[in-house]
Amino acid sequence: MAEKRDYYEVLGVDKSSSDDEIKKAYRKAAKKYHPDLHPGDKEAEANFKEVNEAYEVLSDKDKKQRYDQFGHAGVDPNYGGGAGGYGSPFGQDIDFSDIFSSVFGGFGGFSGRRSSNPNAPRRGTDVETTVYISFEEAAMGCKKTVEYQAVSQCSECNGTGAHKGTQAKTCPTCSGRGQVTINQRTPFGVVQTSRACDTCKGQGKIIEKPCRECNGAGRVRRKKSVEITIPAGISDEQVLNVSGRGNSGTNGGPAGDLHVYIGVRPHPVFERRGDDIWCELPITFSQAALGGEVTVPTLYGKVSYNIHEGTQPNDIFKLKGKGVQHLNSKSKGDQYVKIVIEVPKNLSSKQRELIRELDKSSTDKNYSKRKTFKQKLKDLF
C-alpha cells in the first residue's frame, strides 16, 4: 500500500486550525484541482480525491480525534494491514447513522438533538458539489446537469438492511429502544443513566443476515445527476440550494438538500465588479489625438463608440446597460472602458522624422498637463 500523506499537509493546515479554517483550505484546494478545470489530467484528479479524503476526516469531530491519536490507522482499519469491524461496509465498528452523517453529509444538514427512538424518522444530511461555468453563462444564466455522490435507500433490501426475504429482529436486550438503562448505587442514592445498547449498537434491531448489496446499512452511495437552472447575474462562489436532493433520510425521514457551489471561470477580456463590467481598450496615439470611431467588445456583441479628440491615457467611458444582469431582476449593470494608449515601437526613419516634426511644432497649448507641471516647478523654485 502506498504511503498516505498527512491529511493536514494535504490541506495546508495544522492541528490547531479551526473548523472554518479547515473548510476554507479545503474549498481552495478542491477548486485548484477540480477535474472540470483539468480535463484528462490524472494527477489533478488524484490530488482532488486526496483533498476530499482529507477533508472527509478532518471535518468530522470524531474522525479527526481518532486521526490525531492514531494517524491513518485510526480512520482506516485496512491501513497497514488492519481488519474491519463487525461487518460494516466501511470496515469500522461504529453506528451506521453516524458514519453516513459524517462521510456523506454536507455542510448544512439537520441540526438539533437526535431522537432517542432509533426508529424515529430522521432527515437525511445535506451534500455539496461544485459546478464551473463560463463568465458569459454567469452573466446571462444557463442550465447545467450536475453530477454528485449521495446516499440512497438500498433497492435490494428497500432500506431494511436485511437480506432479501428476511427481516431484522427487534433487539431482545433493549426491546427495540436502542438504549439501555443502568442503575448505579452512589453515596447519594441510586442514579439512573442511559447508554446505547451494546447488543444492537443503538439501532434497536438486529440483522442476522445482512443485505449483500449494502452490507446491512440499508443505504448505498451512488452517483446522481440533476439539471439545475443557474440564474443570470450569479457570482463566483455563490450557492444554489436544491431541496430534497441530498442524502436520503432514514425511517421515512425526508432527504437532505444539495448545495451547489458556483465557480465562474475568469474571462480573458472582461473583469466583473459587482454587476458592472470593466475592460481595457488599446488605441493608437493618432486615435487618441484626433479622436474617431472605435470598436468596443461587450457581452452582447461589438458596439461602435466615438472617442473625443485629445483622449488621455486611463480615460474611462461608460456603456450604459452593457453590464451583468442583476440577480432576480431584468435590469443590468454598465460597462466601463478604460483607455490604454499604446506608444508605437519599431519605427522607421520616416516615422521618426514625422514624430520629431510634430514635437517641434507643438507648444504648451497642446500639452495642458506639461504646462501645469512647468508652472508648479516655477512656483516651487
Secondary structure, DSSP 4 states (H G I P E B T S, - for coil): -PPPPPHHHHHT--TT--HHHHHHHHHHHHHHH-GGGSTT-HHHHHHHHHHHHHHHHHTSHHHHHHHHHHGGGGT-TTTTS----SS-TTS--S-HHHHHHHHH--SS---SPPPS-TTS-BPPPPEEEEEEE-HHHHHH-EEEEEEEEEEEE-TTTTTS-BPTT--PEEPTTTTTSSEEEEEEEETTEEEEEEEE-TTTTTSSEE-SSB-TTTTTSSEEEEEEEEEEEEPTT--TT-EEEETT-SS--BTTPPP--EEEEEEEPP-SS-EEETTEEEEEEEEEHHHHHH-EEEEEEETTEEEEEEEPTTPPTT-EEEETT-SPBPTTSS-B--EEEEEEEEPP-S--HHHHHHHHHHHHH--TTT-HHHHHHHHHHHHH-
